[in-house]
């Protein structure tokens, strides 16, 4: 197997592994958050204790987001450097072509609705413990900030494929011009 074939195989395997890991991280995050939230409800009278749960949600979301961004970036690399002019499977090109034709039928690779809903429940947990006005402002600001982060990541993820495809194409053209 040539270096080029090895790189292609390793990168396809990386996509598969990261995709699976991303899917596993959601239930792991949800279970961790749920356990912490239940403990807070049962034990802690402090509203700001719900920030521990928010931290778990944010950490899980950031890990999922990072894996997704990496998978997409590798996919565009394969599309430009391997699928454009070689006799290799055209998985990335085909997936990118078919993807937009499924309005409302696509998946949410960042699980934003699930994580966003959990963040709202988490805020409610903090409010249940009757926060002071200062605590309520702190809880609201941090939860809203996280929800804004989720929305911004989803918007960026929706544009990532097209933006990075053009970036890799331009990079490849510049590399050919240098030789």
C-alpha positions as CSV (number, residue, x, y, z in Angstrom):
1,X,0.0,0.0,0.0
2,X,1.4,3.4,-1.0
3,X,1.7,6.3,1.4
4,X,-1.2,8.0,-0.4
5,X,-3.4,4.9,0.0
6,X,-2.4,4.6,3.7
7,X,-3.2,8.2,4.3
8,X,-6.6,7.8,2.7
9,X,-7.5,4.7,4.7
10,X,-6.3,6.2,8.0
11,X,-8.3,9.4,7.4
12,X,-11.5,7.4,6.5
13,X,-11.0,5.4,9.7
14,X,-10.5,8.7,11.7
15,X,-13.8,10.0,10.4
16,X,-15.6,6.8,11.4
17,X,-14.0,6.7,14.9
18,X,-14.7,10.4,15.6
19,X,-18.3,10.0,14.3
20,X,-18.9,7.1,16.6
21,X,-17.2,8.9,19.6
22,X,-19.4,11.9,19.0
23,X,-22.6,9.8,19.1
24,X,-21.4,8.1,22.3
25,X,-20.6,11.4,24.0
26,X,-24.2,12.6,23.9
27,X,-25.6,9.9,26.2
28,X,-22.5,10.0,28.4
29,X,-22.9,13.7,28.8
30,X,-26.6,13.3,29.4
31,X,-26.1,10.7,32.0
32,X,-23.4,12.7,33.8
33,X,-25.5,15.8,33.7
34,X,-28.6,13.9,34.9
35,X,-26.8,12.4,37.8
36,X,-25.4,15.7,38.9
37,X,-28.7,17.5,38.5
38,X,-30.5,14.8,40.5
39,X,-27.9,15.1,43.3
40,X,-28.3,18.9,43.3
41,X,-32.1,18.6,43.5
42,X,-31.8,16.2,46.4
43,X,-29.0,17.7,48.4
44,X,-28.1,21.3,47.6
45,X,-30.2,24.2,48.5
46,X,-27.9,26.6,46.6
47,X,-29.1,27.7,43.2
48,X,-25.6,28.3,41.8
49,X,-25.0,24.5,42.3
50,X,-26.8,24.1,39.0
51,X,-23.7,25.6,37.4
52,X,-21.9,22.3,37.9
53,X,-24.5,20.6,35.6
54,X,-24.1,23.5,33.1
55,X,-20.4,22.8,33.1
56,X,-21.0,19.2,32.3
57,X,-23.3,20.1,29.4
58,X,-20.9,22.7,28.1
59,X,-18.0,20.3,28.2
60,X,-19.9,17.6,26.5
61,X,-21.2,19.9,23.8
62,X,-17.7,21.4,23.2
63,X,-16.3,17.8,22.8
64,X,-19.1,16.9,20.4
65,X,-18.6,20.1,18.4
66,X,-14.8,19.7,18.2
67,X,-15.2,16.1,16.9
68,X,-17.7,17.2,14.3
69,X,-15.6,20.1,13.1
70,X,-12.6,17.8,12.7
71,X,-14.6,15.1,10.9
72,X,-16.0,17.7,8.4
73,X,-12.5,19.2,7.9
74,X,-11.0,15.7,7.1
75,X,-13.9,15.0,4.8
76,X,-13.3,18.1,2.8
77,X,-9.6,17.3,2.6
78,X,-10.4,13.9,1.3
79,X,-12.9,15.4,-1.2
80,X,-10.3,17.8,-2.7
81,X,-7.1,15.8,-2.5
82,X,-8.4,12.3,-3.1
83,X,-11.8,12.3,-4.8
84,X,-11.2,15.1,-7.3
85,X,-8.9,13.3,-9.8
86,X,-8.3,9.8,-8.5
87,X,-10.0,6.4,-8.8
88,X,-11.2,6.3,-5.2
89,X,-14.7,6.1,-3.7
90,X,-16.5,9.4,-4.0
91,X,-18.2,9.2,-0.6
92,X,-17.5,12.8,0.5
93,X,-18.6,14.3,-2.8
94,X,-21.7,12.2,-3.0
95,X,-22.7,12.9,0.7
96,X,-22.2,16.6,0.2
97,X,-24.4,16.5,-3.0
98,X,-27.2,14.5,-1.5
99,X,-27.2,16.2,2.0
100,X,-28.8,19.5,1.0
101,X,-31.7,17.8,-0.8
102,X,-33.1,16.6,2.5
103,X,-34.9,19.7,3.9
104,X,-35.9,19.1,7.4
105,X,-34.9,15.4,7.1
106,X,-31.2,15.8,8.0
107,X,-29.7,15.0,11.3
108,X,-28.3,17.4,13.8
109,X,-24.7,16.3,14.2
110,X,-24.2,18.6,17.2
111,X,-27.4,17.5,19.0
112,X,-28.2,21.1,19.6
113,X,-31.9,20.6,20.4
114,X,-31.2,18.0,23.0
115,X,-28.3,20.0,24.6
116,X,-30.3,23.2,24.5
117,X,-33.3,21.6,26.1
118,X,-31.1,20.2,28.9
119,X,-29.6,23.6,29.4
120,X,-33.1,25.1,29.9
121,X,-34.0,22.3,32.4
122,X,-30.7,23.0,34.1
123,X,-31.7,26.7,34.5
124,X,-35.1,25.6,35.9
125,X,-33.2,23.5,38.5
126,X,-31.3,26.6,39.6
127,X,-34.5,28.6,39.7
128,X,-36.3,25.9,41.8
129,X,-33.9,26.7,44.7
130,X,-35.2,30.3,44.9
131,X,-32.1,32.3,43.9
132,X,-31.5,35.8,45.1
133,X,-31.7,38.4,42.4
134,X,-27.9,38.4,41.9
135,X,-27.9,34.6,41.7
136,X,-30.8,34.7,39.2
137,X,-28.9,37.2,37.0
138,X,-25.8,35.0,37.1
139,X,-27.7,31.8,36.3
140,X,-29.6,33.5,33.5
141,X,-26.5,35.1,31.9
142,X,-24.4,31.9,32.0
143,X,-27.3,29.7,30.6
144,X,-28.2,32.3,27.9
145,X,-24.5,32.6,27.0
146,X,-24.3,28.8,26.6
147,X,-27.5,28.7,24.5
148,X,-26.0,31.5,22.2
149,X,-22.8,29.4,21.9
150,X,-25.0,26.4,20.8
151,X,-26.8,28.5,18.2
152,X,-23.6,30.0,16.8
153,X,-22.0,26.6,16.5
154,X,-25.0,25.2,14.7
155,X,-24.9,28.1,12.2
156,X,-21.2,27.7,11.7
157,X,-21.6,23.9,11.2
158,X,-24.2,24.5,8.5
159,X,-21.7,26.6,6.5
160,X,-18.6,24.7,7.3
161,X,-18.6,22.2,4.4
162,X,-19.0,24.8,1.7
163,X,-16.5,27.2,3.2
164,X,-13.8,24.5,3.8
165,X,-14.3,22.9,0.5
166,X,-13.5,26.2,-1.2
167,X,-10.6,26.8,1.1
168,X,-9.1,23.4,0.3
169,X,-9.7,23.9,-3.4
170,X,-7.9,27.3,-3.3
171,X,-5.0,25.8,-1.3
172,X,-4.6,23.0,-3.8
173,X,-4.6,25.4,-6.7
174,X,-1.9,27.5,-4.9
175,X,0.2,24.4,-4.2
176,X,0.1,23.4,-7.9
177,X,1.1,26.9,-8.9
178,X,4.1,26.7,-6.6
179,X,5.4,23.5,-8.3
